[in-house]
Amino acid sequence: MTDPAKVRRHAERVRELVASVVRSQIKDPRLGMITITDARITADLRDATVFYTVLGDAAAQAGTAAALDSAKGMLRSTVGKALGLRHSPTLTFVLDDVQDQVKHIDDLLAAARNADAEVQRLAARAAYAGDAQPYRLEADDEDIDEAEDGDEAEAGDSDGARGGDRR
């Protein structure tokens, strides 16, 4: 079983190596403005996935994907020599769609802000469904106490009106 810290170190090293080789040694004109964002390697150190982003439209992305695919052998041999492993890991390049996800999240946040603003606008015009003050105040308590005292006296009279013993 491979140490997870060792796997992370190798993945970081793969990312650095691929980025430096792409920047300095690949002279393919199809290669666009590329950034190597991440690399992940399997626990057995046989397969590595390299994530990249490309500045530009779909044509630039397709051209960069083709350039990376054609340079895959050189990149794999460079990574294998630098890592000093028994087997050079196979490289798989995946377009990282971070910008699309960021745009989607920004759109969701803007929609949430608009919904919050609408709720605030509706709340500003809202009125109470019942009394403006639903709780009893001290002055009301005194009136209620007096009313309850009167009710108790009447209740006492009604018991006396029944009269008689119930056995």
C-alpha positions as CSV (number, residue, x, y, z in Angstrom):
1,M,0.0,0.0,0.0
2,T,1.3,3.4,-1.0
3,D,1.7,6.3,1.5
4,P,-0.9,9.0,0.8
5,A,1.6,11.7,1.5
6,K,4.0,10.2,-1.1
7,V,1.2,10.1,-3.6
8,R,0.4,13.8,-3.0
9,R,4.1,14.7,-3.4
10,H,4.3,12.8,-6.7
11,A,1.1,14.4,-7.9
12,E,2.5,17.9,-7.1
13,R,5.8,17.0,-8.8
14,V,3.9,15.8,-11.9
15,R,2.0,19.1,-12.1
16,E,5.3,21.1,-11.8
17,L,7.1,19.0,-14.4
18,V,4.3,19.1,-16.9
19,A,3.9,22.9,-16.5
20,S,7.7,23.5,-17.0
21,V,7.9,21.2,-20.0
22,V,4.8,22.7,-21.6
23,R,6.2,26.2,-21.1
24,S,9.8,25.5,-22.2
25,Q,10.0,22.5,-24.6
26,I,6.7,22.2,-26.5
27,K,6.8,24.4,-29.6
28,D,3.5,23.3,-31.1
29,P,1.7,26.3,-32.7
30,R,-1.7,24.8,-31.7
31,L,-0.8,25.2,-28.0
32,G,-2.7,28.1,-26.6
33,M,-2.5,30.1,-23.4
34,I,-2.4,27.1,-21.1
35,T,-2.3,26.8,-17.3
36,I,-1.7,23.5,-15.6
37,T,-4.1,23.7,-12.6
38,D,-3.8,20.3,-10.9
39,A,-2.5,16.8,-11.2
40,R,-3.8,13.6,-9.5
41,I,-2.0,10.3,-9.5
42,T,-3.4,6.9,-8.6
43,A,-2.2,5.1,-5.4
44,D,-0.2,2.6,-7.5
45,L,1.6,5.6,-9.2
46,R,0.7,4.2,-12.7
47,D,-1.8,6.7,-14.0
48,A,-1.7,10.5,-13.7
49,T,-4.5,12.9,-14.6
50,V,-3.4,16.4,-15.4
51,F,-6.0,19.2,-15.3
52,Y,-5.4,22.3,-17.4
53,T,-7.2,25.5,-18.5
54,V,-7.0,27.3,-21.8
55,L,-7.6,31.0,-22.3
56,G,-9.7,31.4,-25.5
57,D,-12.7,29.9,-27.3
58,A,-13.6,26.3,-28.2
59,A,-11.1,26.3,-31.1
60,A,-8.2,27.2,-28.9
61,Q,-9.3,24.5,-26.4
62,A,-9.5,21.9,-29.2
63,G,-6.1,22.9,-30.6
64,T,-4.4,22.8,-27.1
65,A,-6.0,19.4,-26.5
66,A,-4.5,18.1,-29.8
67,A,-1.1,19.6,-29.0
68,L,-1.0,18.0,-25.5
69,D,-2.1,14.7,-27.0
70,S,0.7,14.8,-29.6
71,A,3.3,15.7,-26.9
72,K,2.1,13.1,-24.4
73,G,5.0,10.7,-25.1
74,M,7.7,13.3,-24.5
75,L,5.9,14.5,-21.4
76,R,5.6,11.0,-20.0
77,S,9.3,10.2,-20.5
78,T,10.3,13.5,-18.9
79,V,8.0,12.8,-15.9
80,G,9.2,9.2,-15.6
81,K,12.8,10.2,-15.5
82,A,12.3,13.0,-13.0
83,L,10.2,10.9,-10.6
84,G,12.6,8.0,-10.7
85,L,9.9,5.4,-10.6
86,R,10.0,1.9,-12.0
87,H,7.1,2.6,-14.3
88,S,6.4,6.0,-15.8
89,P,2.8,7.0,-15.1
90,T,0.5,7.3,-18.1
91,L,-0.7,10.9,-18.5
92,T,-4.3,11.8,-19.2
93,F,-5.1,15.5,-19.9
94,V,-8.5,16.8,-18.8
95,L,-9.8,20.3,-19.5
96,D,-10.6,21.9,-16.2
97,D,-13.8,23.8,-16.5
98,V,-13.2,26.1,-13.5
99,Q,-14.2,29.2,-15.4
100,D,-17.6,27.7,-16.4
101,Q,-18.2,26.7,-12.8
102,V,-17.3,30.1,-11.5
103,K,-19.6,31.8,-14.0
104,H,-22.4,29.4,-13.0
105,I,-21.9,30.1,-9.3
106,D,-21.8,33.9,-9.9
107,D,-25.1,33.6,-11.8
108,L,-26.6,31.7,-8.9
109,L,-25.4,34.3,-6.4
110,A,-26.8,37.1,-8.5
111,A,-30.1,35.4,-8.7
112,A,-30.1,34.9,-4.9
113,R,-29.3,38.6,-4.4
114,N,-32.2,39.6,-6.7
115,A,-34.6,37.3,-4.8
116,D,-33.4,38.7,-1.5
117,A,-33.9,42.3,-2.8
118,E,-37.5,41.3,-3.9
119,V,-38.2,39.8,-0.5
120,Q,-37.0,43.0,1.2
121,R,-39.1,45.1,-1.1
122,L,-42.2,43.1,-0.3
123,A,-41.4,43.1,3.4
124,A,-41.2,46.9,3.4
125,R,-44.8,47.2,2.2
126,A,-46.1,44.4,4.4
127,A,-48.6,45.1,7.2
128,Y,-49.6,43.0,10.2
129,A,-52.4,40.5,9.7
130,G,-53.7,41.1,13.2
131,D,-53.0,43.7,15.8
132,A,-49.8,45.7,15.5
133,Q,-49.0,44.7,19.1
134,P,-50.1,41.1,19.6
135,Y,-48.9,41.0,23.2
136,R,-50.7,42.4,26.2
137,L,-49.4,45.5,27.8
138,E,-49.4,46.3,31.6
139,A,-52.5,48.5,31.3
140,D,-54.4,45.7,29.6
141,D,-53.4,43.3,32.4
142,E,-55.1,45.4,35.0
143,D,-58.4,45.5,33.0
144,I,-58.2,41.7,32.5
145,D,-57.6,41.1,36.3
146,E,-60.6,43.2,37.2
147,A,-62.8,41.3,34.7
148,E,-61.6,37.9,36.0
149,D,-62.4,39.0,39.6
150,G,-66.0,39.8,38.5
151,D,-66.3,36.4,36.8
152,E,-65.2,34.6,40.0
153,A,-67.8,36.4,42.0
154,E,-70.6,35.4,39.6
155,A,-69.3,31.8,39.6
156,G,-69.6,31.8,43.4
157,D,-73.2,33.0,43.2
158,S,-74.2,30.3,40.7
159,D,-72.9,27.6,43.0
160,G,-75.0,29.0,45.9
161,A,-78.1,29.1,43.7
162,R,-78.0,25.4,43.2
163,G,-78.3,24.9,46.9
164,G,-78.9,21.7,48.6
165,D,-76.7,18.8,49.5
166,R,-75.7,16.3,47.0
167,R,-75.4,12.9,48.5
